Amino acid sequence: APMITMESVSWPSHAVSSSGASASSSGGNPQDPFPDSAGSPHDLHPSMVLRELQITSLSGKSICNLTVAGDWTMERVKDAIADKARVPKYRQQLIVRSMIVPDTAAVVDLPGDRIVEVALVSCTPV
């Protein structure tokens, strides 16, 4: 049987200032969660960025769709998947663009635009 290997990577941590506003080089007021010009999602506070996660099997079959705030961690996403898809959190392995996503990663740091395809692998714990 062919062996599938996945790469585990370090996901960036979204920079948030002590005031709760996103640290941005856009030149706008760092206290303002709504920048004057439409920029990248990183110009907004992570809680203001909505992402649609399309949860699929490795074969591409749709499992569920979630609309979540950018400041959600993948651990919280796993809780939502457990509620919607009835796959226990401890059995879930989430993969984006062939990379295993750690539970501590923030949704805002996932690669892609507003819609992100996330593959769910249901694993048996060792």
Stockholm file with secondary structure:
# STOCKHOLM 1.0

chainA/1-126         APMITMESVSWPSHAVSSSGASASSSGGNPQDPFPDSAGSPHDLHPSMVLRELQITSLSGKSICNLTVAGDWTMERVKDAIADKARVPKYRQQLIVRSMIVPDTAAVVDLPGDRIVEVALVSCTPV
#=GR chainA/1-126 SS CCCCCCEECCCCCCCBCTTSSBCCCSSSCTTCSSCSSCCCGGGSCGGGCEEEEEEECTTCCEEEEEEEETTCBHHHHHHHHHHHHCCCGGGEEEEETTEECCTTCBGGGSSSSSEEEEEEEECCCC
#=GC SS_cons         CCCCCCEECCCCCCCBCTTSSBCCCSSSCTTCSSCSSCCCGGGSCGGGCEEEEEEECTTCCEEEEEEEETTCBHHHHHHHHHHHHCCCGGGEEEEETTEECCTTCBGGGSSSSSEEEEEEEECCCC
//
